[in-house]
């Protein structure tokens, strides 16, 4: 297990790689460009009156947009997290924080504390722990503390086996993870969401996770941030880099994951994340069967410039999504969800 300073250094390097544009898939795509929504030339709607509001895990959102879990730990993450919290509060959206492992182990909260709830008193906030950490030193009590730390509405458990496998000092022993997830779900005071970190959750994996008690799935598909590539960029020697680099096209594209999981689990609350670029991708994700559309790296870049930039960026996403609904003739979120895709 990595020590506190190693965790902080690693997370800071992750930020550098992602912000520098060196952590994206090069050939494997999300699948959104192949999706077509039916254009309605006579929508008979008032654009400003289109209602994007809906409920997710018992919380009302003004639009089905999630700022996905990205970063936690380093001190500079505090400003990013606060900017994102201010932005999601302004627009009535949801936000998942980055991993709280460092904060729980006393290595620095990175702004992941009750400050976020004070900034965003009505937004949906989701806590976050690595699933493998449940068998590598943390358990249900730590999960409860992660939720309490930000007064969270739900808890993400992120699944990142490939990243851990290629990360120097990563957690490679995943035996017992599903049983640990089941214990957390049984004891959690809030719904638990299972999410990948960018390589996708398949229908069989989603079914096992739901059987373990998770309340929702975030497919976090391939085509956006590539965490094996991120680890290759920060590798200390060529052998480590070569192992990670072999997985350049690994993963289940986001649109495939959404389709698979929705077909297998028609009632499960579902988040589509992994390489979404704009509100049109969000509209396509909703039409494919997702309940929320998650955005990560692109929003992260705006948050580096502060809360006003983050608020503008999220406002743009919401209006792009609203315009897409208008152009398919969908007056509300339910109608958008029923829109056929081609």
C-alpha angles and dihedrals in degrees: 000000000000119000123241097264092048090053091051093046091048094050092048090052090049089057091050093051095046095045090046091057094241097118104068132110111258104196109007111082133202093239097238094116089062092054119092126193118206112257115225112207093191107037098166089212139120106235093213092055098054107123115219095170122123145148124262121182091340097310124110114231125191089219133006096255128126126192096220126227110276120147142013135158115041118091093241088060089070093073091046093050093047092049091051092047091053091049097049090047091052091054101033095243137136130264132194115200124221123261112310094201093106092049092049091050092049097251096124132300098232090213093308098130140091089300087081092057091048089052093043107031095161104029122102107257122191124199120217139213133164111254092222089055087069088073096032102063107307129081145159093315091054090047090053091050091050090055093045092048092070100016086246127199092212141000126241117210106195122210115206109157096151093049091049091046094056098034115100105248092009124156105262101168107086097164112133096016095124092050089050090050089052091053092050092048091050092052102034119114090207134045116279121226122199115214137174120216099234111313099082140246115252125214094256092050091046091051092052091049093050089049087054089057108263113151098209142013128226104195093198090192133198123276103067126060112005109209096188088055089048089054091047089054091056097039116130097217139025095252092058091046092049093054092052095041092059089071095061093127099032123131148048113286114243098246092049091050093050092050093046097048095043092051093048097040108028095174102043117110104248134200122198113208135147120095100353108159108183146350093284089061087049091053091050091049091052092048090050091057109275121133095204134024115218126210125190127153097032093051090044090060092054092048091058086067092054141261096303092055091045091049091051092048093052091045089055091051091051093050092047089053092047091050091050090052089049092051094053091046096249113148094189145009094272091056091048090052089054094051112119118237128215 
